[in-house]
Every structure is written in C-alpha cells, then in structure tokens.
Amino acid sequence: MGRLSALFDPETVAVVGATDREGAVGRAILENLRDGFAGEVVPINPSRDEVLGLECYEDAQRAPPIDLAVVVVPPDIVLESIRELADAGTENVVVITAGFAETGGEGAERERRLREIAAENDLNVVGPNSLGIMSTPNGMNATFGPEDALEGSISFMSQSGAFITAVLDWANEQGIGFQDIVSLGNKTVLDETDFVREWGDDPDTDVIIGYLEDIDDGQGFIEAAREVTADTPIVLVKSGRTDAGAQAASSHTGAIAGSERAYEAGLEQAGVLRARSVQELFDYARALAGLPEPESDGVAVVTNAGGPGVLTTDAVGDSSLEMAGFTDETIDRLAEAMPDEANVYNPIDAIGDADVERFGEALEIALEDPNVGSAVVVAAPTAVLSYDDLAETVIEKLEAHDTPVVTCLMGGERARDAEETMRESGIPNYFDPSRAVSGLDALARYRDISERTVEEPEAFDVDRERAREVLERARRRSDNRLGVESMKLLEAYGIPTPQGEIVDDPDRAREVAEEIEGDVVLKIVSPDISHKSDIGGVKVGVADEDVYDAYEDVVARARNYQPDATIIGVQVQELLDLEASTETIVGMNRDPQFGPLLLFGLGGIFVEILEDTSVRVAPIGEGEAREMVDEIQAAPLLRGARGREPADVDRVVETIQRLSQLVTDFPSILELDINPLVAGPDGVRAIDLRLTVDTDELDTEEP
C-alpha cells in the first residue's frame, strides 16, 4: 500500500461532532462505525461525556491517538477542529461538512484556508462536502450512507456522494463487492489522481472504478493512470459529455468542466476505459475483476436459442471483438457431437433440447479451438436444462482452459442461484447478450492497454530564444494575438515555411517577388481579418510584373471590408503546387484541465465544414503523432488514394511532434493554428499561422 494506507486501515477512528441526536449526520456516522468497524471508535464532542454507549472526549488532545478523524462540525469551526487534530498528531482527515467552495465566495475562502492548513501540517484530507469513506476488510463504514458495502476487489471513487448511496443499494442486491470506497467531495487536498496511485499499489484492488465530474490535474492524472493501468484496469464514468451536462457539472461541488474532447483524448491516452453509463461501468468491472485476459479477439458463442445467438453475434460486430472462425477440425468435432439439426458454425446453436452435457461438450470443443480467445454461453430456460448444473460446467471449463467465459442465462429467479455460484468463481452473468459481449470487450481492450508502450517525446534541436522573441511581440497587441507575420516562430522549431517576406510597400513587394522563382502569392496581413480569401485579400499566381498592382488591390479590399482594421502589410510568398498536395491543419488549444490539446485534420476551408480531426494531449511521441494522422477519415488522401502521389507522411508526423514540443515549452501559447499545412510528396509547408499568447504566463517562463 502507499501513503494513504492508514486512511483505509486505521486502528482508531474519531468522529469529531459525534452526537446521539436523531437524524443527525454525526449520529449516522458513529452508528455505522460502532456497528461494523474492527478497530476503536472515538466520539469527540465537548458537550457530551458519552455518545451511544461510547466514552466521549472533549477534544482531540484528550482523546487516544487518532489514525483517522471524520469531521462533521458546522462550517465555521471546521478549520479550528482540523488544527486541533493536526496538533494532536492526526494525519488523516475526512471532512463531511459542506459549506465550502460549492457555496460561493465565503466558502471558497474557507476552502483555501483548509488547503493551507493541510499543506502546513502534511495532512491527507478527503472532502470537504464528502459522504465519507469505506473499507470492507476492516468493516469501516465512515459515511452517513444507509448501506454497508459487500467485500470485494473493486475500489470505487465518486465525486457525488448520492451516487455512492444509490450504487451501494444496487450493488448489494446484485452481490457486487468492494475493497475501498471514497466520496471525493470538493477534492481540496486529495483528488482522483491520489486514489488512482494508492489503489494501483494495493494488491487487493483488482479494478479501480469511478464517477467523475472533472479532473483537477489532467497531466498528472494521465501520468499516474498510465503507470497504474499496466497492472490494474481503471474504468470511469465521466459526466458532462454534452454541453448541457458540462454546464450542470460546473455548478456541482465547485467543478469546472473542461472540454469533452480533451477528456476523451486524455482518458484514452491514460489507458482508462470509459463507460457511458452506470450499467456499463459495472458490466466492465465485473469482467475485469474476475476473468483472465483473452489471448485473441475471437469470440465463440454457444447457445440453445437461435434468436439470442443472432443478437450476440450482432453485439460482437458492434464491439472491438470478432466472431471466431472455427478450424475444420473444430467443425468436424462439433458435427460429430451435436444433433443433425444443430448449427456447428459460430454461433453454435445446440438447439432447444440441449441439456447441460451438450452445452458442456460444445463449449469444450470451442475453447480448444486456437482461434477462440473468449466465449459467451447464451441460454434460454427449458425443462431439460438445469441452470445450476450449467453454472458448474461453465466454471469447470473456464478453469480447465484459463479462457474468459461469460454467461447470459436468460430469465429471472430461475437463474439467481446459478448466477451466485458463478459469481463466486469470478464469472459474471448478464441478462442481455450485448452486455455480456461488452464485458468481454472490456477485457480485450484492457489487454491491449496493459501491453502498449508509450514513447517518450523526441526532443528536437530548436531555437527557443528566437521563439520567445517572436512571442514577446504579443505584448504590443491589444488582444495578444499574432498572425502570419510571426512565421519565424515555426522556423525556430524546425517547421518548414515557404520562401517569402512581409512587406509594407508595393516596390518592396516586387523586389521580394523577383527573388522567388516563378509566380507568387500575395496575402493581406492583419490580426483583424481572419478569412482573407473571403474578402479578396489573397492573390494567387501573381507574375513579377503584376505584383505592384496586386499589392495595392489586396490592401484596398481589406480597407473597404474593415476600415478600422490594423494592416501590418502584405505577405509575398512562394507559390506551391497544391494540385499534388493535401491541405491539412495542425493546431493546439490549451484546455483548463489537461493543458495543450493538439489537433490534426483536413485543413484549408474544409476544417470547419467537415470537422475531420483527431486530438491528443501534448506532449506526445512519434507513435501517437502517427496515430493522429491515421485516425482522420481523409488519411487515404495523404497516402495516395486513387492514383495520387503519396504525401510525405513522415514529415507531417514530425511537424505534429515539433508543435507538441513548442506548446509544451511555452505554456503561454493559449491557442495556435497552422492552417493550412500543405503536405505533398516533397514534404510539408506551413502556409498560414494564428496564435494567442498569455503575456502574464510568458513572464513566468524560463528564458
């Protein structure tokens, strides 16, 4: 166990604010501890000598040494109580009391002071505004919830206390057990990353699950989760996936929701399995907690009912798995063992009069096929089939082959005893075939997560000082925005740009054009005009002798379009062969939780129309950069679809990596777009650039 081991395995738990008043939270917590906790329970209340038959102490100094304190006093004396606990040597505290940041300015100030006290005294604090914590091995229920958890190997954290009480009520009915449970509350000190690290070190935790509304430190969470998921799966429900949900979450427990795409990318990079519902959360967790990993993605289905067998096949098709293709030997063995009316191809339909022996033989033959990595047993109730005996057979076959098997014993009360028998051996039963498949899908996806390696980002040789000089120019802009005039920022980080220059008079424009071979492109340069081509601010294929007039024309069009616009000048740029190239976009937006969110996709005018993009949280290595390119629907264009000459994809991948390094080196860059980044057979060129700089952050960065 890690540094929080005493939080879950204390010898003495104190309830600060303990009372025997009916309906009081302090009474509910004390009763839960008194009735189940294996250690000593210490009530603290200066107004009582005894509470619920337990000796009560005036304060922490007079009480026996306290390993864990649960604080349930009014908000205005919480801080004083925590100071007293710290002075008495207590290191672990759960603050049940609400009235902190979730209530507004005064509460937020109280929460800030709580954080300071915890830092000064090196305290582990859960909450405030928490339901409490549980640990089943020692019977500790330090919550004011109405249910004790069953013992199991799943550790569970939730940002909503009400969610925990609802889940426990359901889980107890389903026979699902837990190791540790934490209501995170406002996460003033300890947050989701701390518990991921703790449970990742806990040999008794097989699966970590959670309900989250936000993640405080996205970068830290990714780092911790990547380490933990090498051995322990993490499954999360993250609320706020929609705009309406995010708005609701931002007012709950003081959370500030980051963008959904950042969470999607960050959780995937962290190796977290994301569930879309509470049902899916536990469907995943039940399979991950008790079954071995599949060696392949091939699924065998054994059933006595054609319809449910087809439903199961459809569910496999909707997952990352595939229906196993049986070998000729397997088909021959099944044909010999099954009735003539049976289907010996996958799914195996042992027909309606199948008894346990026939089910067992079909499952045995399927599991021996080298193409089968897992199996689903789907059974409809019949007079000749005993679910209890079938459960024993499934357990026997799983143990003999060490191959994951899940069941779908359809029906109600008839399946309950069999379900409990299999649960004791780690085999989950699902009523719906699609849920059974989703459990196997989670196993296969986690297998891939645990086996993957994350490359360290490459450190390119760059000119950081030159880049900083360019960013400093943002101080001279009222809106801190920079544009194409700042292309030297890209050059400093080795991102190729076309030959050219920004000029402020037509004669100089012609001189620059004459230095460039062939015709040129002229573009108006103004921080106030984003869509230059829409207002005639771009001239393509201009001959040297026409440059003077083209210069005057784009400036005039810009001034007519927006008289008050700041005109920096006109960019005279090398004309690239776009016919043989693909316009892409590489960009970054800094997310409040996860930091720099990289974007790659089809660029030019299509980025806003098609929205064909992929995202990752920076920094990233070559493998993740290449995945970004491969994920977009337009990737075949880059690889030479329909006779096109392939683009230099390696240079695209390198550009994404270089941008990752740039935005990681300079947190002051809030957003940045290279659009288009032209990718052709001979490499890439960044044609246009826009970025926004936080000049206050720039002051804190190392030169």
Secondary structure as UniProt FT lines:
FT   TURN            3..4
FT   HELIX           5..8
FT   STRAND          12..16
FT   TURN            22..23
FT   HELIX           25..36
FT   STRAND          40..44
FT   TURN            46..47
FT   STRAND          50..51
FT   TURN            52..53
FT   STRAND          54..55
FT   TURN            60..62
FT   STRAND          68..71
FT   HELIX           75..77
FT   HELIX           78..87
FT   TURN            88..89
FT   STRAND          92..95
FT   HELIX           101..103
FT   HELIX           105..121
FT   STRAND          124..126
FT   STRAND          132..135
FT   TURN            136..139
FT   STRAND          140..143
FT   STRAND          150..158
FT   HELIX           161..174
FT   STRAND          177..183
FT   TURN            185..186
FT   HELIX           192..200
FT   TURN            203..204
FT   STRAND          207..212
FT   HELIX           218..228
FT   TURN            229..231
FT   STRAND          234..238
FT   HELIX           243..250
FT   TURN            253..254
FT   HELIX           260..270
FT   STRAND          273..275
FT   HELIX           278..290
FT   STRAND          298..303
FT   HELIX           306..318
FT   STRAND          322..323
FT   HELIX           328..337
FT   TURN            340..341
FT   STRAND          348..349
FT   TURN            352..353
FT   HELIX           356..367
FT   TURN            370..371
FT   STRAND          374..379
FT   TURN            383..384
FT   HELIX           387..401
FT   STRAND          405..409
FT   HELIX           413..415
FT   HELIX           416..424
FT   TURN            425..426
FT   HELIX           433..451
FT   HELIX           464..472
FT   HELIX           473..476
FT   TURN            478..479
FT   STRAND          481..482
FT   HELIX           484..486
FT   HELIX           488..492
FT   TURN            493..494
FT   STRAND          500..503
FT   HELIX           506..515
FT   STRAND          520..525
FT   TURN            527..528
FT   HELIX           532..535
FT   STRAND          538..542
FT   HELIX           544..546
FT   HELIX           547..561
FT   TURN            563..564
FT   STRAND          569..574
FT   TURN            579..580
FT   STRAND          582..591
FT   TURN            592..594
FT   STRAND          595..602
FT   HELIX           604..606
FT   HELIX           607..610
FT   STRAND          613..617
FT   HELIX           622..631
FT   TURN            633..634
FT   HELIX           635..638
FT   TURN            639..640
FT   HELIX           641..643
FT   HELIX           649..665
FT   TURN            667..668
FT   STRAND          669..680
FT   TURN            681..682
FT   STRAND          683..686
FT   STRAND          689..693
FT   HELIX           695..700
//
